């Protein structure tokens, strides 16, 4: 593995577990087994490193989401596996990372905002349109509006005020919101298919 890739992999792990601000460049260099000077040869500063790590995470998620579109009907399997992917991603990240990136690393957060609008939302529109064609979703729903509603549901959970509440469970609340969203747009055919395939996979 090249030095740059190794730094990104270790930084992704360290930031996800401990938060972005608490991990120093010195600590990261020790974890990688290189000098701090070597990190600065690959990355301009910590902001640049955080931006590249965030880009790497989103690229991984983008590739997984593209792979989900290869299901037999590209709708129900997509939704079930998307739910799994979201649960795994959220469970692997310290919630403070989200707060810190929003507050202290705006360039990295802007990458997420672009990913949200240009990829997640457009992906949802395609899935919703296909689901209506197959009879899984109510025909009268507006796919663009509902995709925007769902994306707003996801990002509403990133409000920093949520993370100071000791009873707040990021993963659990996201799963509840997703379940509520889906059952609001399912036809009976869609609901039965989703529940059946969800039970067989999870």
Secondary structure, DSSP 8 states (H G I E B T S, - for coil): --HHHHHHHHHHHHHHHH-STTS-HHHHHHHHTS-HHHHHHH-SSHHHHHHHHHHHHHHHHHHHHHHHTTSSSSSHHHHHHHHHHHHHHHHTS-HHHHHHHHHH-HHHHHHHHHHIIIIIHHHHHHHHHHHHHTTSB-TTS-HHHHHHHHHHHHHHTT-GGGGG-TT--HHHHHHHHHHHHHHHHB-HHHHHHHHHHHHHH-
